[in-house]
Amino acid sequence: MSVVTRFAPSPTGFLHIGGARTALYNWLFAQHHRKYGDGGRFLLRIEDTDRKRSTQEAVDAIYDDLKWLGLDWDGDAVSQISRIERHKEVVHALLAEDKAYKCYCTPEELAEMREQARAEGRQARYDGRWRDRDPADAPSGIDPVIRLKAPTSGETVIEDLVQGDVTVSNQQLDDMVLMRGDGTPTYMLAVVVDDHDMGITHVIRGDDHLTNAFRQTQLFRSMEWETPMFAHIPLIHGPDGAKMSKRHGALGVEAYRDQGFLPEALRNYLLRLGWSHGDEELISTEQAIQWFGLDAVGRSPARFDFDKLTSLNGTYIRQTDNARLTDLVLSRLTETLEGGLAEEAHSRLNKGMDGLKERAKNLSELTDNSSFYAKKRPIDFNEQARNTLFDSDVLQRLGALRLVLADTDPWTVQAIEEEIRAFATEQGLKLGKVAQPIRAAVTGTNVSPGIFDVLEILGRDETLARFDDALLAAQ
């Protein structure tokens, strides 16, 4: 069977990290069947029927976040609101077949039902009073809602691919509203019609939708449509076991992108939040497509561990091609670096990336640590660098070192190191007492990759010029 999955976010805010994992699982399931089965497609549907809260800005952000994550969808995204006439058509068909009915209950009557249910300790539900009532009894001035004639006996069973068989007594489910009094279809109706028309074979979503699945199954059966297979995955919890919230850290995908996480690292981490393949932790996209199956999704909520994600991201950074990291860092520096980039910025960053990426945990950190390669002269000095430089003995030492380095030839790591070590020995100083002022002068910071490598990458002329700037600034 050719598999068709879908991701159906509501554009009422950012793409939640849990939604990103749902999209990933749907994408991987479709990709797996495309490559190793009878075919697979991953569709995107924007569930924008809530016109008061839906915004185009949120729609665009969803597109951007999914593209950044590498979760490309097949065909054009479907706007649910554009299909409202089709939704109404299905409601009228149900009415014509006596599978739905008009309900003229007033808001006061519905409130009374809820109050009585609470008083009797029962679950609040509609009592079906208009189910078989003569429409001639309809009161004036009431725009009726249209409700499904749901089965009143027996059970509804869902053969869930993650949760197993889940059963509910039909007596616990009331006649859900399909169309509101103003003529707009409800979410429950629209989802079923759209899933049918889009040919969705597998609905993979959070287990907070499990109760919806019973009602949606009843509607599928009322329309005599094939019901898709359901797979309800546990939600993501914070480290303390509570549902993810702002107090646990960033919730939106965009925030992780801004903080400097690589998309492949975030995909890898989200994949392992609830799904496993033996003891594998580092899983490439190709491996994920090959291995992914719903049978390996657990039933217990996964706990989000920011430190673990950060560590995994650092691993991915160390494995990433230097040219790509250079482009990513330059893109960030272009937006943030005052005064613009030095002409040699790209070349220096690319040459220095091996030393930079070893200690970086995210792109933000990598950008901060590498900015000294990209800056135009004169560079600025942080507080630690100023404390190091603004000392008469250090300045005298730097002046003498400048003369030594001016005559260093060839300008290689080995030659530079030999000259500086010899200078330290002549001065009766430990190497750190010489290297740290050099670092402060040429990087403006107190932390950098190996200083001999830094000097080689900067080049003789730039190194000597930065020495001059530091000596001038300290006067």
Sequence and secondary structure as in RCSB ss.txt:
>XXXX:A:sequence
MSVVTRFAPSPTGFLHIGGARTALYNWLFAQHHRKYGDGGRFLLRIEDTDRKRSTQEAVDAIYDDLKWLGLDWDG
DAVSQISRIERHKEVVHALLAEDKAYKCYCTPEELAEMREQARAEGRQARYDGRWRDRDPADAPSGIDPVIRLKA
PTSGETVIEDLVQGDVTVSNQQLDDMVLMRGDGTPTYMLAVVVDDHDMGITHVIRGDDHLTNAFRQTQLFRSMEW
ETPMFAHIPLIHGPDGAKMSKRHGALGVEAYRDQGFLPEALRNYLLRLGWSHGDEELISTEQAIQWFGLDAVGRS
PARFDFDKLTSLNGTYIRQTDNARLTDLVLSRLTETLEGGLAEEAHSRLNKGMDGLKERAKNLSELTDNSSFYAK
KRPIDFNEQARNTLFDSDVLQRLGALRLVLADTDPWTVQAIEEEIRAFATEQGLKLGKVAQPIRAAVTGTNVSPG
IFDVLEILGRDETLARFDDALLAAQ
>XXXX:A:secstr
  EEEEE   SSS  BHHHHHHHHHHHHHHHHHHHHSS EEEEEEE    TTT  HHHHHHHHHHHHHHT   SS
  EEGGGGHHHHHHHHHHHHHTTSEEEE   HHHHHHHHHHHHHTT       TTSS  GGG  TT   EEEE  
  SSEEEEEETTTEEEEEEGGG    EEE TTS B HHHHHHHHHHHTT  EEEEEGGGHHHHHHHHHHHHHTT 
   EEEEE  EE TTSSB  GGGS  BHHHHHHTT  HHHHHHHHHTSSB  TT  S  HHHHHHH  GGGB SS
 EE  HHHHHHHHHHHHHHS HHHHHHHHHHHHHHH TT B TTHHHHHHHHHHHHHTS SSHHHHHHHHHHHHB
 SS    HHHHHHHS HHHHHHHHHHHHHHHT  S SHHHHHHHHHHHHHHHT  HHHHHHHHHHHHHSSS  S 
HHHHHHHH HHHHHHHHHHHHHHT 
